[in-house]
Amino acid sequence: MGNPELAILLGFATGFLARLYLLRSDYRQYPSYPHGYASHLALGAIAAFIGAVVIPAVAAREYTAVTFLTLAAQQFREVRDMERKSLVSLEEVELVRRGNAYIEGIAKIFEARNYMVMAVAVLTSGGTRVVAPWLGVLLGAAGLGLAALLIDQEVVGDVARIRPGELRFDGPGLFVDDIFVMNVGLQQSRESILDYGLGAVLEPKDDDARDTLANAGQRQAILHDVSVVLGVRRDVDEPEFTPLIRRQVATGRVALYIVPMEKDMGSLLAAIGRVPVLESSRGRALKAKAGRLAAD
Amino acid sequence: MGTRLVHQILAVVTTTDTVVGGGTPIFHVTDAGERERVANLLARILQAMVHDIGNGTYILVKH
């Protein structure tokens, strides 16, 4: 039996480290370094502390103390709300929007990470209090490893084959390979698009991937991430240079068109491949028996 | 967040005189070069997209 103070301290420390670790993989989705970090670390510290005192409180027969966990859950739902609100209010000023699905995904992830931190803290302080510090640290490390596995999201590169596409015009119609993207009226815009634009085609690897790529929220997320990486060669009054993704309904393939600041095909394909597959957009048809029957 | 009109034809620029007006402003121009110039100007002012619907007519649409 470790003493309760040590258990709380160890639980708090590993929980906080877990938050620090989980923060590492956030930056691309939500690049607002110093202050975003500060607020999330502060909330992570609170989560870690709450998690750390649970088992010692029960061990001390302070059963009512455990009810504050409900308070914590409430608190972290507010984290989700906070993230959502701040990202939604930023949408107006983004050249390429994140889209509601992406925002919802980010908000959900921030909430979930606090729960993971709490779990790590509970494991560590519980192990320490009930058996010994070494077991606590071991359990905490195992919990962190599990959390790291859980946050390792699927990316678009896992579900689709991504290859370069050729931009061409057929009259006013802009095509990427054989997929129609949009109608561009102005001659000079067409010339700029051919000079500076890039195209890519995403082929879904299976029926689930086809549904994932069909989701408008997923496609907007791809556009946003790609624009963040490559930049967009446009200002607010030039809608024809807004990046677009269009779907070829017959095959489920989607075509991406962008006029980037950096015209670099390799970078474009890599950026598309690293966009996370949003939880809410993921196709699940193959999980159902009826869905598997339809797959051929 | 403000309310905006989208998916709406804001203006029509045309070289033909067969286009008949409804509620949308129509800019009649003499040739293709003039149509390009006027459409471009209007697109920037209205932050709208120019679409070529064939038959010598461009429409400006806010997306």
HADDOCK unambig.tbl for C-alpha pairs under 7 A between the chains (distance, minus, plus):
assign (segid A and resid 172 and name CA) (segid B and resid 52 and name CA) 6.15 0.50 0.50
assign (segid A and resid 183 and name CA) (segid B and resid 51 and name CA) 5.60 0.50 0.50
assign (segid A and resid 183 and name CA) (segid B and resid 52 and name CA) 6.74 0.50 0.50
assign (segid A and resid 184 and name CA) (segid B and resid 50 and name CA) 6.28 0.50 0.50
assign (segid A and resid 184 and name CA) (segid B and resid 51 and name CA) 5.26 0.50 0.50
assign (segid A and resid 184 and name CA) (segid B and resid 52 and name CA) 6.50 0.50 0.50
assign (segid A and resid 185 and name CA) (segid B and resid 50 and name CA) 4.91 0.50 0.50
assign (segid A and resid 185 and name CA) (segid B and resid 51 and name CA) 4.21 0.50 0.50
assign (segid A and resid 185 and name CA) (segid B and resid 52 and name CA) 4.25 0.50 0.50
assign (segid A and resid 185 and name CA) (segid B and resid 58 and name CA) 6.58 0.50 0.50
assign (segid A and resid 186 and name CA) (segid B and resid 36 and name CA) 6.20 0.50 0.50
assign (segid A and resid 186 and name CA) (segid B and resid 40 and name CA) 6.95 0.50 0.50
assign (segid A and resid 186 and name CA) (segid B and resid 50 and name CA) 6.41 0.50 0.50
assign (segid A and resid 237 and name CA) (segid B and resid 44 and name CA) 5.21 0.50 0.50
assign (segid A and resid 237 and name CA) (segid B and resid 47 and name CA) 4.33 0.50 0.50
assign (segid A and resid 238 and name CA) (segid B and resid 44 and name CA) 6.63 0.50 0.50
assign (segid A and resid 238 and name CA) (segid B and resid 47 and name CA) 6.42 0.50 0.50
assign (segid A and resid 239 and name CA) (segid B and resid 47 and name CA) 6.80 0.50 0.50
assign (segid A and resid 239 and name CA) (segid B and resid 48 and name CA) 6.31 0.50 0.50
assign (segid A and resid 239 and name CA) (segid B and resid 49 and name CA) 5.64 0.50 0.50
assign (segid A and resid 240 and name CA) (segid B and resid 49 and name CA) 5.95 0.50 0.50
